[in-house]
Amino acid sequence: MTPIEQALQEADDQDGVISRRRLYALGVTRWQVTANLRARRWQAIGDQSICTHTGSLSQRGEHWAAVFQGGPRAQLDGASALVEAGLERFAVDRVRVSVPRGAKVRRNRRFDIRQTRRWSAADLAASGVPRVRPAAAAVRAGLWARSDRQAALVVTMSVQQGITTAEEIGRQLLRVKRDRRRGLLHVLVNDLLDGARSLGELEIGDELARRNLPRPQRQVLRKDDRGRYYLDLYWPQWKLVVEIDGIHHTWAENVVGDALRQNALALDGDTMLRLPLLGLRLEPHDFMVQIEQALRAAGWTPDVIKIVA
């Protein structure tokens, strides 16, 4: 097998992408590379990779090219590593690649290549495109996200889609000693572990009090034909129920039970509002406005303090 044939075979295993370093190691000469580029049989991706076809790169091919551009110790990191691991329905603007502090960074507009103190050889996934293991990648994706909303989304989706687990993310998060978003991620992990329901109820109580809204009854027992269940927050006078949904409530196995319970309440004449814990983290004001609207629609009016002259 000629060097060119070997190179083509290896490139096929990497979605058509091979590094220049590997081409030369196989015995392909610089002249041969230049000749194939000029003949438009191949195309250059950055200054470190060659694509052995002239069509569009696949996502995986883009990832290989990004790692080759980063150098020998480069790893896909953050959301890019999660996408390579199988994360779906999450858009990444530029492929993120991490290299250790002090490594040479080959700047390229196509890829986001950065030195980071969080780089560790122990985080490298066992096979495939060099990338950070999912749990560590989820933590970094949250830390590096453009907004708290995006951070919450990428961490939550990673668990919901089975890319990693809340327990693993929690263990990796303990490695983070300081970051402005560290507190938010700890709260999110707690929510993902479904351990923050009581905390969520306390926070909602504080929000209601701050807005001078009436206090609800908590954990009210109700029964229906299928058994019994508890209502998280209940205003019996105005027949309003607010259910606090942990992140697990959005998963498929909970949909049927939640729907039956909600239907039973509707048949009894109650209004039900759902307040996901993630919503409480990101949009507390909007959810409180909806609770106030429901109370007013049911006949509640705020107390008016009369001043007598």
C-alpha positions as a Markdown table, in Angstrom:
| # | Residue | x | y | z |
|---|---|---|---|---|
| 1 | Met | 0.0 | 0.0 | 0.0 |
| 2 | Thr | 1.4 | 3.4 | -1.0 |
| 3 | Pro | 1.7 | 6.3 | 1.5 |
| 4 | Ile | -1.2 | 8.1 | -0.3 |
| 5 | Glu | -3.4 | 5.0 | 0.0 |
| 6 | Gln | -2.6 | 4.6 | 3.7 |
| 7 | Ala | -3.4 | 8.3 | 4.2 |
| 8 | Leu | -6.7 | 8.0 | 2.4 |
| 9 | Gln | -7.6 | 5.0 | 4.5 |
| 10 | Glu | -6.8 | 6.7 | 7.8 |
| 11 | Ala | -8.7 | 9.8 | 6.7 |
| 12 | Asp | -11.8 | 7.8 | 5.9 |
| 13 | Asp | -11.8 | 6.7 | 9.6 |
| 14 | Gln | -11.8 | 10.3 | 10.6 |
| 15 | Asp | -14.5 | 11.6 | 8.3 |
| 16 | Gly | -12.1 | 12.6 | 5.6 |
| 17 | Val | -9.7 | 14.6 | 7.7 |
| 18 | Ile | -6.0 | 13.9 | 8.5 |
| 19 | Ser | -3.3 | 16.0 | 10.0 |
| 20 | Arg | -0.4 | 17.3 | 7.9 |
| 21 | Arg | 1.9 | 15.8 | 10.6 |
| 22 | Arg | 0.4 | 12.4 | 10.1 |
| 23 | Leu | 0.6 | 12.7 | 6.3 |
| 24 | Tyr | 4.3 | 13.4 | 6.4 |
| 25 | Ala | 4.9 | 10.6 | 9.0 |
| 26 | Leu | 3.3 | 8.1 | 6.5 |
| 27 | Gly | 5.7 | 9.2 | 3.8 |
| 28 | Val | 3.4 | 11.6 | 1.8 |
| 29 | Thr | 5.6 | 14.4 | 0.6 |
| 30 | Arg | 4.9 | 18.1 | 0.8 |
| 31 | Trp | 5.0 | 18.2 | -3.0 |
| 32 | Gln | 2.2 | 15.5 | -3.1 |
| 33 | Val | 0.1 | 17.4 | -0.7 |
| 34 | Thr | 0.5 | 20.7 | -2.6 |
| 35 | Ala | -0.2 | 18.9 | -5.9 |
| 36 | Asn | -3.5 | 17.5 | -4.6 |
| 37 | Leu | -4.5 | 20.8 | -3.2 |
| 38 | Arg | -3.8 | 22.6 | -6.5 |
| 39 | Ala | -5.7 | 20.0 | -8.4 |
| 40 | Arg | -8.6 | 20.5 | -6.0 |
| 41 | Arg | -8.8 | 16.9 | -5.0 |
| 42 | Trp | -8.1 | 17.8 | -1.4 |
| 43 | Gln | -8.8 | 20.9 | 0.6 |
| 44 | Ala | -6.8 | 22.5 | 3.5 |
| 45 | Ile | -8.7 | 23.0 | 6.8 |
| 46 | Gly | -6.7 | 25.6 | 8.8 |
| 47 | Asp | -3.0 | 25.1 | 8.4 |
| 48 | Gln | -2.7 | 21.8 | 10.2 |
| 49 | Ser | -5.3 | 19.5 | 8.5 |
| 50 | Ile | -6.1 | 18.2 | 5.1 |
| 51 | Cys | -9.5 | 17.0 | 4.0 |
| 52 | Thr | -9.2 | 14.3 | 1.3 |
| 53 | His | -12.4 | 15.5 | -0.5 |
| 54 | Thr | -13.7 | 18.9 | -1.5 |
| 55 | Gly | -17.2 | 18.6 | -0.1 |
| 56 | Ser | -18.6 | 19.9 | 3.1 |
| 57 | Leu | -17.1 | 18.6 | 6.4 |
| 58 | Ser | -19.2 | 16.5 | 8.6 |
| 59 | Gln | -19.5 | 17.6 | 12.2 |
| 60 | Arg | -17.1 | 14.9 | 13.3 |
| 61 | Gly | -14.7 | 15.9 | 10.5 |
| 62 | Glu | -14.8 | 19.5 | 11.9 |
| 63 | His | -14.0 | 18.2 | 15.3 |
| 64 | Trp | -11.0 | 16.2 | 14.1 |
| 65 | Ala | -9.7 | 19.3 | 12.2 |
| 66 | Ala | -10.2 | 21.5 | 15.3 |
| 67 | Val | -8.1 | 19.0 | 17.5 |
| 68 | Phe | -5.4 | 18.8 | 14.8 |
| 69 | Gln | -5.3 | 22.6 | 14.7 |
| 70 | Gly | -4.8 | 22.7 | 18.5 |
| 71 | Gly | -1.8 | 20.5 | 18.5 |
| 72 | Pro | -0.7 | 17.2 | 20.1 |
| 73 | Arg | -2.3 | 17.8 | 23.5 |
| 74 | Ala | -5.5 | 19.4 | 22.2 |
| 75 | Gln | -8.9 | 18.2 | 23.4 |
| 76 | Leu | -12.4 | 19.1 | 22.5 |
| 77 | Asp | -13.8 | 20.7 | 25.5 |
| 78 | Gly | -17.0 | 22.1 | 27.0 |
| 79 | Ala | -20.1 | 21.9 | 24.8 |
| 80 | Ser | -18.1 | 20.7 | 21.8 |
| 81 | Ala | -17.0 | 17.6 | 23.7 |
| 82 | Leu | -20.6 | 17.0 | 24.7 |
| 83 | Val | -21.8 | 17.2 | 21.1 |
| 84 | Glu | -19.1 | 14.7 | 20.0 |
| 85 | Ala | -20.3 | 12.5 | 22.8 |
| 86 | Gly | -23.8 | 12.6 | 21.4 |
| 87 | Leu | -25.5 | 15.7 | 22.8 |
| 88 | Glu | -28.3 | 16.7 | 20.4 |
| 89 | Arg | -30.3 | 19.9 | 19.9 |
| 90 | Phe | -27.7 | 22.2 | 21.3 |
| 91 | Ala | -26.0 | 24.6 | 18.9 |
| 92 | Val | -22.3 | 25.4 | 19.2 |
| 93 | Asp | -21.0 | 28.5 | 17.3 |
| 94 | Arg | -17.4 | 27.5 | 17.1 |
| 95 | Val | -15.7 | 24.3 | 18.1 |
| 96 | Arg | -14.0 | 24.7 | 21.5 |
| 97 | Val | -10.6 | 23.1 | 22.0 |
| 98 | Ser | -8.5 | 23.3 | 25.1 |
| 99 | Val | -4.7 | 23.0 | 25.4 |
| 100 | Pro | -2.6 | 23.2 | 28.6 |
| 101 | Arg | -1.1 | 26.4 | 29.9 |
| 102 | Gly | 2.1 | 27.2 | 28.0 |
| 103 | Ala | 1.2 | 25.2 | 24.9 |
| 104 | Lys | 1.6 | 26.9 | 21.5 |
| 105 | Val | -1.8 | 28.2 | 20.4 |
| 106 | Arg | -2.3 | 28.2 | 16.6 |
| 107 | Arg | -4.9 | 30.9 | 16.2 |
| 108 | Asn | -7.6 | 30.2 | 13.7 |
| 109 | Arg | -10.9 | 32.0 | 13.1 |
| 110 | Arg | -12.7 | 28.7 | 12.4 |
| 111 | Phe | -12.0 | 27.2 | 15.8 |
| 112 | Asp | -11.9 | 28.5 | 19.4 |
| 113 | Ile | -8.6 | 27.2 | 20.7 |
| 114 | Arg | -7.6 | 28.3 | 24.2 |
| 115 | Gln | -5.1 | 27.6 | 27.0 |
| 116 | Thr | -6.8 | 26.6 | 30.2 |
| 117 | Arg | -5.7 | 25.8 | 33.7 |
| 118 | Arg | -8.5 | 23.2 | 33.8 |
| 119 | Trp | -6.7 | 21.0 | 31.2 |
| 120 | Ser | -5.8 | 17.5 | 32.5 |
| 121 | Ala | -4.6 | 14.4 | 30.6 |
| 122 | Ala | -6.7 | 12.4 | 33.1 |
| 123 | Asp | -9.9 | 13.9 | 31.6 |
| 124 | Leu | -9.2 | 12.5 | 28.1 |
| 125 | Ala | -11.9 | 10.2 | 26.8 |
| 126 | Ala | -10.7 | 6.7 | 26.1 |
| 127 | Ser | -11.3 | 6.6 | 22.3 |
| 128 | Gly | -12.5 | 8.6 | 19.3 |
| 129 | Val | -11.9 | 12.3 | 18.7 |
| 130 | Pro | -9.6 | 13.5 | 21.6 |
| 131 | Arg | -12.1 | 15.1 | 24.0 |
| 132 | Val | -12.8 | 15.7 | 27.6 |
| 133 | Arg | -15.0 | 13.2 | 29.4 |
| 134 | Pro | -18.7 | 14.2 | 29.5 |
| 135 | Ala | -19.0 | 15.0 | 33.2 |
| 136 | Ala | -16.0 | 17.4 | 33.2 |
| 137 | Ala | -17.1 | 18.8 | 29.8 |
| 138 | Ala | -20.6 | 19.5 | 31.2 |
| 139 | Val | -19.2 | 21.5 | 34.1 |
| 140 | Arg | -16.9 | 23.5 | 31.8 |
| 141 | Ala | -19.7 | 24.1 | 29.3 |
| 142 | Gly | -21.7 | 25.6 | 32.2 |
| 143 | Leu | -18.9 | 27.7 | 33.4 |
| 144 | Trp | -18.1 | 29.0 | 29.9 |
| 145 | Ala | -21.6 | 29.5 | 28.7 |
| 146 | Arg | -22.6 | 33.0 | 27.5 |
| 147 | Ser | -25.4 | 33.3 | 30.0 |
| 148 | Asp | -26.9 | 31.6 | 33.1 |
| 149 | Arg | -29.8 | 30.4 | 30.9 |
| 150 | Gln | -27.4 | 28.7 | 28.4 |
| 151 | Ala | -25.4 | 27.2 | 31.3 |
| 152 | Ala | -28.6 | 25.7 | 32.9 |
| 153 | Leu | -29.7 | 24.4 | 29.5 |
| 154 | Val | -26.5 | 22.6 | 28.5 |
| 155 | Val | -26.0 | 21.0 | 32.0 |
| 156 | Thr | -29.6 | 19.9 | 32.1 |
| 157 | Met | -29.6 | 18.5 | 28.6 |
| 158 | Ser | -26.5 | 16.5 | 29.3 |
| 159 | Val | -28.2 | 14.6 | 32.0 |
| 160 | Gln | -31.6 | 14.3 | 30.3 |
| 161 | Gln | -30.0 | 12.8 | 27.2 |
| 162 | Gly | -28.0 | 10.3 | 29.1 |
| 163 | Ile | -24.6 | 11.8 | 28.1 |
| 164 | Thr | -23.5 | 11.9 | 31.8 |
| 165 | Thr | -25.2 | 11.7 | 35.2 |
| 166 | Ala | -25.9 | 14.3 | 37.9 |
| 167 | Glu | -23.7 | 12.4 | 40.3 |
| 168 | Glu | -20.7 | 12.5 | 38.0 |
| 169 | Ile | -21.2 | 16.2 | 37.3 |
| 170 | Gly | -21.4 | 16.8 | 41.0 |
| 171 | Arg | -18.1 | 15.1 | 41.6 |
| 172 | Gln | -16.4 | 17.1 | 38.8 |
| 173 | Leu | -17.9 | 20.3 | 40.2 |
| 174 | Leu | -16.1 | 19.8 | 43.4 |
| 175 | Arg | -12.9 | 20.4 | 41.5 |
| 176 | Val | -14.0 | 24.0 | 40.8 |
| 177 | Lys | -12.7 | 26.2 | 43.6 |
| 178 | Arg | -13.7 | 29.5 | 42.3 |
| 179 | Asp | -15.9 | 30.8 | 39.5 |
| 180 | Arg | -18.7 | 33.3 | 39.3 |
| 181 | Arg | -21.1 | 30.6 | 38.1 |
| 182 | Arg | -20.1 | 27.9 | 40.6 |
| 183 | Gly | -23.0 | 28.6 | 42.9 |
| 184 | Leu | -25.6 | 28.3 | 40.1 |
| 185 | Leu | -24.1 | 25.0 | 39.0 |
| 186 | His | -24.2 | 23.6 | 42.5 |
| 187 | Val | -27.9 | 24.5 | 42.7 |
| 188 | Leu | -28.6 | 22.9 | 39.3 |
| 189 | Val | -26.9 | 19.7 | 40.3 |
| 190 | Asn | -29.0 | 19.6 | 43.4 |
| 191 | Asp | -32.1 | 20.0 | 41.3 |
| 192 | Leu | -31.0 | 17.3 | 38.9 |
| 193 | Leu | -30.5 | 14.9 | 41.9 |
| 194 | Asp | -34.2 | 15.9 | 42.8 |
| 195 | Gly | -33.0 | 17.0 | 46.2 |
| 196 | Ala | -34.2 | 20.6 | 46.1 |
| 197 | Arg | -38.0 | 20.3 | 46.3 |
| 198 | Ser | -38.2 | 21.5 | 49.9 |
| 199 | Leu | -35.7 | 24.2 | 49.2 |
| 200 | Gly | -37.7 | 25.3 | 46.2 |
| 201 | Glu | -40.9 | 25.6 | 48.3 |
| 202 | Leu | -39.0 | 27.8 | 50.8 |
| 203 | Glu | -37.8 | 30.0 | 48.1 |
| 204 | Ile | -41.3 | 30.4 | 46.6 |
| 205 | Gly | -42.6 | 31.2 | 50.0 |
| 206 | Asp | -40.1 | 34.0 | 50.3 |
| 207 | Glu | -41.0 | 35.3 | 46.8 |
| 208 | Leu | -44.7 | 35.3 | 47.7 |
| 209 | Ala | -44.1 | 37.2 | 50.9 |
| 210 | Arg | -42.0 | 39.7 | 49.1 |
| 211 | Arg | -44.8 | 40.4 | 46.8 |
| 212 | Asn | -47.5 | 40.5 | 49.6 |
| 213 | Leu | -49.3 | 37.5 | 48.1 |
| 214 | Pro | -51.2 | 35.1 | 50.3 |
| 215 | Arg | -49.4 | 32.2 | 51.8 |
| 216 | Pro | -50.4 | 28.7 | 50.5 |
| 217 | Gln | -50.9 | 25.5 | 52.4 |
| 218 | Arg | -48.1 | 23.0 | 51.7 |
| 219 | Gln | -48.1 | 19.3 | 51.0 |
| 220 | Val | -51.9 | 19.0 | 51.1 |
| 221 | Leu | -53.1 | 15.4 | 50.8 |
| 222 | Arg | -55.6 | 14.7 | 48.1 |
| 223 | Lys | -57.2 | 11.5 | 46.9 |
| 224 | Asp | -58.6 | 10.3 | 43.6 |
| 225 | Asp | -59.7 | 7.0 | 42.1 |
| 226 | Arg | -56.1 | 6.0 | 41.5 |
| 227 | Gly | -54.9 | 6.5 | 45.1 |
| 228 | Arg | -53.6 | 9.6 | 46.9 |
| 229 | Tyr | -51.1 | 12.4 | 46.1 |
| 230 | Tyr | -49.7 | 15.5 | 47.7 |
| 231 | Leu | -50.2 | 19.1 | 46.4 |
| 232 | Asp | -47.0 | 21.1 | 46.7 |
| 233 | Leu | -48.7 | 24.5 | 47.2 |
| 234 | Tyr | -52.5 | 25.0 | 47.6 |
| 235 | Trp | -54.7 | 28.0 | 48.1 |
| 236 | Pro | -58.1 | 26.3 | 48.9 |
| 237 | Gln | -60.0 | 29.6 | 49.1 |
| 238 | Trp | -59.1 | 30.4 | 45.5 |
| 239 | Lys | -58.8 | 26.7 | 44.3 |
| 240 | Leu | -55.3 | 27.3 | 43.0 |
| 241 | Val | -52.6 | 24.6 | 42.9 |
| 242 | Val | -48.9 | 25.2 | 42.1 |
| 243 | Glu | -46.8 | 22.1 | 41.5 |
| 244 | Ile | -43.1 | 22.4 | 41.8 |
| 245 | Asp | -41.4 | 20.3 | 39.1 |
| 246 | Gly | -38.0 | 19.0 | 39.6 |
| 247 | Ile | -36.0 | 18.5 | 36.4 |
| 248 | His | -36.9 | 14.8 | 36.4 |
| 249 | His | -40.6 | 15.7 | 35.9 |
| 250 | Thr | -39.9 | 16.6 | 32.3 |
| 251 | Trp | -38.8 | 13.0 | 31.6 |
| 252 | Ala | -41.0 | 10.7 | 29.6 |
| 253 | Glu | -41.7 | 8.2 | 32.5 |
| 254 | Asn | -43.4 | 11.0 | 34.5 |
| 255 | Val | -45.6 | 12.5 | 31.8 |
| 256 | Val | -48.5 | 10.1 | 32.2 |
| 257 | Gly | -48.8 | 10.3 | 36.0 |
| 258 | Asp | -48.4 | 14.0 | 36.0 |
| 259 | Ala | -51.1 | 14.4 | 33.3 |
| 260 | Leu | -53.6 | 12.2 | 35.2 |
| 261 | Arg | -53.1 | 14.1 | 38.4 |
| 262 | Gln | -53.5 | 17.4 | 36.6 |
| 263 | Asn | -56.6 | 16.2 | 34.9 |
| 264 | Ala | -58.1 | 15.1 | 38.2 |
| 265 | Leu | -57.5 | 18.5 | 39.7 |
| 266 | Ala | -59.1 | 20.2 | 36.7 |
| 267 | Leu | -62.2 | 18.0 | 37.1 |
| 268 | Asp | -62.5 | 19.1 | 40.7 |
| 269 | Gly | -62.5 | 22.7 | 39.5 |
| 270 | Asp | -59.0 | 23.6 | 40.6 |
| 271 | Thr | -56.6 | 25.7 | 38.6 |
| 272 | Met | -53.1 | 24.2 | 38.4 |
| 273 | Leu | -49.9 | 26.0 | 37.5 |
| 274 | Arg | -46.6 | 24.3 | 37.1 |
| 275 | Leu | -43.4 | 25.9 | 38.3 |
| 276 | Pro | -40.2 | 24.1 | 37.3 |
| 277 | Leu | -37.3 | 24.5 | 39.6 |
| 278 | Leu | -35.2 | 25.6 | 36.5 |
| 279 | Gly | -37.8 | 28.3 | 35.9 |
| 280 | Leu | -37.5 | 29.5 | 39.5 |
| 281 | Arg | -33.7 | 29.8 | 38.9 |
| 282 | Leu | -34.0 | 31.7 | 35.6 |
| 283 | Glu | -37.3 | 33.5 | 35.5 |
| 284 | Pro | -38.7 | 33.9 | 39.0 |
| 285 | His | -40.5 | 37.2 | 38.3 |
| 286 | Asp | -42.5 | 35.8 | 35.3 |
| 287 | Phe | -43.8 | 32.8 | 37.3 |
| 288 | Met | -44.7 | 34.9 | 40.3 |
| 289 | Val | -46.7 | 37.2 | 38.0 |
| 290 | Gln | -48.6 | 34.2 | 36.7 |
| 291 | Ile | -49.4 | 33.1 | 40.3 |
| 292 | Glu | -50.7 | 36.6 | 41.1 |
| 293 | Gln | -52.8 | 36.6 | 37.9 |
| 294 | Ala | -54.4 | 33.3 | 38.8 |
| 295 | Leu | -55.2 | 34.5 | 42.3 |
| 296 | Arg | -56.7 | 37.7 | 41.1 |
| 297 | Ala | -58.8 | 35.8 | 38.5 |
| 298 | Ala | -60.1 | 33.6 | 41.3 |
| 299 | Gly | -61.2 | 36.7 | 43.3 |
| 300 | Trp | -58.3 | 37.5 | 45.5 |
| 301 | Thr | -57.5 | 41.2 | 46.1 |
| 302 | Pro | -54.5 | 42.6 | 47.9 |
| 303 | Asp | -55.0 | 44.0 | 51.3 |
| 304 | Val | -55.4 | 47.8 | 51.2 |
| 305 | Ile | -54.2 | 49.8 | 54.2 |
| 306 | Lys | -56.6 | 52.6 | 54.8 |
| 307 | Ile | -55.1 | 55.8 | 56.2 |
| 308 | Val | -57.5 | 57.8 | 58.3 |
| 309 | Ala | -56.8 | 61.5 | 58.3 |
